[in-house]
Amino acid sequence: MNDRRLAAALGFAFVAAWIAFNFGYALLCLLGAAIFWAVASVLDGNLDLGDLQARLTNRDDNPTAAPQPRDRARVQ
């Protein structure tokens, strides 16, 4: 199954849940699916939580490294 067909199937399932229940329950279904996808990705090794945290917090991999000195502007 390619990505477009999978996206279409997921879109159909979302709209079906929205019609059958309500919008809030449909969003909870999406949230649950996203959480289970993330857990499965971590367990498979496809998602590195350390790398994700470093990207979100803009930190380097080496937390013990001294910060680089900033250039100071000269005031004349």
ChimeraX commands (.cxc) that place a marker at each C-alpha (Angstrom):
marker #1 position 0.00,0.00,0.00 radius 0.5
marker #1 position 1.45,3.37,-0.94 radius 0.5
marker #1 position 1.31,6.52,1.18 radius 0.5
marker #1 position -1.59,8.13,-0.70 radius 0.5
marker #1 position -3.86,5.11,-0.25 radius 0.5
marker #1 position -2.98,4.85,3.41 radius 0.5
marker #1 position -3.70,8.57,3.89 radius 0.5
marker #1 position -7.02,8.19,2.11 radius 0.5
marker #1 position -7.96,5.21,4.31 radius 0.5
marker #1 position -7.02,7.11,7.46 radius 0.5
marker #1 position -8.97,10.15,6.29 radius 0.5
marker #1 position -12.01,7.99,5.63 radius 0.5
marker #1 position -11.72,6.38,9.07 radius 0.5
marker #1 position -11.43,9.82,10.70 radius 0.5
marker #1 position -14.53,11.14,8.95 radius 0.5
marker #1 position -16.44,7.94,9.75 radius 0.5
marker #1 position -15.54,8.30,13.45 radius 0.5
marker #1 position -16.51,11.99,13.31 radius 0.5
marker #1 position -19.94,11.13,11.85 radius 0.5
marker #1 position -20.55,8.13,14.12 radius 0.5
marker #1 position -19.45,9.76,17.40 radius 0.5
marker #1 position -18.53,13.44,17.37 radius 0.5
marker #1 position -15.53,15.61,16.56 radius 0.5
marker #1 position -13.96,15.31,20.03 radius 0.5
marker #1 position -14.00,11.52,19.98 radius 0.5
marker #1 position -12.58,11.50,16.47 radius 0.5
marker #1 position -9.69,13.69,17.63 radius 0.5
marker #1 position -9.10,11.34,20.56 radius 0.5
marker #1 position -8.89,8.47,18.07 radius 0.5
marker #1 position -6.24,10.39,16.10 radius 0.5
marker #1 position -4.31,11.18,19.29 radius 0.5
marker #1 position -4.39,7.53,20.34 radius 0.5
marker #1 position -3.19,6.44,16.90 radius 0.5
marker #1 position -0.34,8.97,17.02 radius 0.5
marker #1 position 0.75,7.77,20.47 radius 0.5
marker #1 position 0.73,4.11,19.42 radius 0.5
marker #1 position 2.63,5.00,16.21 radius 0.5
marker #1 position 5.28,6.81,18.26 radius 0.5
marker #1 position 5.64,3.92,20.71 radius 0.5
marker #1 position 5.96,1.41,17.87 radius 0.5
marker #1 position 8.56,3.63,16.16 radius 0.5
marker #1 position 10.62,3.87,19.35 radius 0.5
marker #1 position 10.48,0.12,19.88 radius 0.5
marker #1 position 11.55,-0.50,16.26 radius 0.5
marker #1 position 14.41,1.98,16.61 radius 0.5
marker #1 position 13.08,4.30,13.91 radius 0.5
marker #1 position 12.52,7.18,16.33 radius 0.5
marker #1 position 15.40,8.36,18.54 radius 0.5
marker #1 position 14.00,10.23,21.54 radius 0.5
marker #1 position 17.38,11.71,22.46 radius 0.5
marker #1 position 17.81,13.19,19.00 radius 0.5
marker #1 position 14.22,14.46,19.02 radius 0.5
marker #1 position 14.75,16.15,22.39 radius 0.5
marker #1 position 17.99,17.75,21.21 radius 0.5
marker #1 position 16.24,19.12,18.12 radius 0.5
marker #1 position 13.30,20.50,20.08 radius 0.5
marker #1 position 15.44,22.17,22.74 radius 0.5
marker #1 position 18.25,23.29,20.37 radius 0.5
marker #1 position 20.90,21.61,22.49 radius 0.5
marker #1 position 24.06,19.80,21.40 radius 0.5
marker #1 position 24.70,16.13,22.11 radius 0.5
marker #1 position 27.53,17.08,24.49 radius 0.5
marker #1 position 25.95,18.83,27.50 radius 0.5
marker #1 position 29.31,19.17,29.33 radius 0.5
marker #1 position 30.91,21.27,26.61 radius 0.5
marker #1 position 31.69,24.84,27.61 radius 0.5
marker #1 position 29.60,27.48,25.89 radius 0.5
marker #1 position 31.30,29.37,23.09 radius 0.5
marker #1 position 32.23,32.98,23.92 radius 0.5
marker #1 position 30.21,35.58,22.11 radius 0.5
marker #1 position 31.79,38.40,20.15 radius 0.5
marker #1 position 31.30,41.73,21.81 radius 0.5
marker #1 position 30.54,44.77,19.75 radius 0.5
marker #1 position 32.85,47.73,20.21 radius 0.5
marker #1 position 31.24,50.94,21.29 radius 0.5
marker #1 position 33.04,54.01,19.98 radius 0.5
marker link #1:1,2 radius 0.2
marker link #1:2,3 radius 0.2
marker link #1:3,4 radius 0.2
marker link #1:4,5 radius 0.2
marker link #1:5,6 radius 0.2
marker link #1:6,7 radius 0.2
marker link #1:7,8 radius 0.2
marker link #1:8,9 radius 0.2
marker link #1:9,10 radius 0.2
marker link #1:10,11 radius 0.2
marker link #1:11,12 radius 0.2
marker link #1:12,13 radius 0.2
marker link #1:13,14 radius 0.2
marker link #1:14,15 radius 0.2
marker link #1:15,16 radius 0.2
marker link #1:16,17 radius 0.2
marker link #1:17,18 radius 0.2
marker link #1:18,19 radius 0.2
marker link #1:19,20 radius 0.2
marker link #1:20,21 radius 0.2
marker link #1:21,22 radius 0.2
marker link #1:22,23 radius 0.2
marker link #1:23,24 radius 0.2
marker link #1:24,25 radius 0.2
marker link #1:25,26 radius 0.2
marker link #1:26,27 radius 0.2
marker link #1:27,28 radius 0.2
marker link #1:28,29 radius 0.2
marker link #1:29,30 radius 0.2
marker link #1:30,31 radius 0.2
marker link #1:31,32 radius 0.2
marker link #1:32,33 radius 0.2
marker link #1:33,34 radius 0.2
marker link #1:34,35 radius 0.2
marker link #1:35,36 radius 0.2
marker link #1:36,37 radius 0.2
marker link #1:37,38 radius 0.2
marker link #1:38,39 radius 0.2
marker link #1:39,40 radius 0.2
marker link #1:40,41 radius 0.2
marker link #1:41,42 radius 0.2
marker link #1:42,43 radius 0.2
marker link #1:43,44 radius 0.2
marker link #1:44,45 radius 0.2
marker link #1:45,46 radius 0.2
marker link #1:46,47 radius 0.2
marker link #1:47,48 radius 0.2
marker link #1:48,49 radius 0.2
marker link #1:49,50 radius 0.2
marker link #1:50,51 radius 0.2
marker link #1:51,52 radius 0.2
marker link #1:52,53 radius 0.2
marker link #1:53,54 radius 0.2
marker link #1:54,55 radius 0.2
marker link #1:55,56 radius 0.2
marker link #1:56,57 radius 0.2
marker link #1:57,58 radius 0.2
marker link #1:58,59 radius 0.2
marker link #1:59,60 radius 0.2
marker link #1:60,61 radius 0.2
marker link #1:61,62 radius 0.2
marker link #1:62,63 radius 0.2
marker link #1:63,64 radius 0.2
marker link #1:64,65 radius 0.2
marker link #1:65,66 radius 0.2
marker link #1:66,67 radius 0.2
marker link #1:67,68 radius 0.2
marker link #1:68,69 radius 0.2
marker link #1:69,70 radius 0.2
marker link #1:70,71 radius 0.2
marker link #1:71,72 radius 0.2
marker link #1:72,73 radius 0.2
marker link #1:73,74 radius 0.2
marker link #1:74,75 radius 0.2
marker link #1:75,76 radius 0.2
view
